[in-house]
Amino acid sequence: MSVHSARRGKVTHLELRKMKEQGERIAMLTAYDYSFARLCDQAGTDILLVGDSLGMVIQGQKNTLPVTMEHMIYHCQAVARGVEAASGRAMVVGDLPFMSYQSDLDEAMKNAGRLIKEGQAEAVKLEGGAEYCELVRRLTRVGIPVMGHIGLTPQSLHALGGFKVQGRDDLAGQRLKSDALALAEAGCFSLVLEGIPQELGAEITESLAIPTIGIGAGPECDGQVLVIYDLLGMNEEFRPRFVKRYENFAVRVRTAIDSYIGEVRSGAFPGPEHSFSRVEKSKDRPRAVAVGGVVAESEGRQVDSIGVGCIPIRPLGPKAT
């Protein structure tokens, strides 16, 4: 278990408010599947956002607009299971996709409820300003926590003229500050600030009692968010200014695959140790097995079985309460 997750229990909106009050920064990542969610939670990530950016990152779309409620529910379920399989600590937030909440309040309530009930998310995120305050009030009234999102809002890319920094002039900056205050008063437990000048990010953060999560909004925000694929450097062509790469997985993955292809073609893989025999192998010594990045031991049981379902995983530590 990461030292970052050992310090506290389950992350809730109350815990996030407490972190802001104590000056402790919030670490949020965007993830879309069980495996990455499990690793992110083990490492101590505070919030996992199941973003509609999956349309671009996972599906290869040009933008987030084609993403549906069914897509979001499917990926929220996978991420929720990943968190539960690890420490269970991270808060899971699901994006409401384009046109799932913009046209009708009742439809928006229904779709937000689906992300919680079917998707197993613990909160929803929606893009937009003061025009969505009534929806925020209605959602919070029925017990659905809401994270707001202002600044560069990808669902509005056509209205914004593309993926451009927002709030650079005084009028636009004042409008974003007004939106932030209105959303906080309506009941949002947190706000994502995307693609705005760092000075504006600092001013909004200072003016709010709720925490802000920045992405391209400067270091003064109460927390930061990155897409896990960007953090790991899995797309070499995507180089926005706000992303810091902590790994270069694109190269490492290609290198591993190249090694695999070479061994298959040369006959080096599979070897005897990867093959089964009519004669049962010895059960005298345990065999180490890699399962989802976690080292396990078979303890001499069923070492000839295909798969790892029968292999007990050595626990990383007690689940947070």
Secondary structure, DSSP 8 states (H G I E B T S, - for coil): --TTTTT-S---HHHHHHHHHTT--EEEEE--SHHHHHHHHHHT-SEEEE-TTHHHHTT--SSSTT--HHHHHHHHHHHHHHHHHTTS-SEEEEE--TTSSSS-HHHHHHHHHHHHHTT--SEEEEEBSGGGHHHHHHHHHTT--EEEEEES-GGGHHHHTSS-----SHHHHHHHHHHHHHHHHHT-SEEEEES--HHHHHHHHHH-SS-EEEESS-TTSSEEEEEHHHHTT--TT---TT---S--HHHHHHHHHHHHHHHHHHT-SS-GGGS--SS----SS--EEEETTEEEE-TTSSTT-SSSTTS-----S----
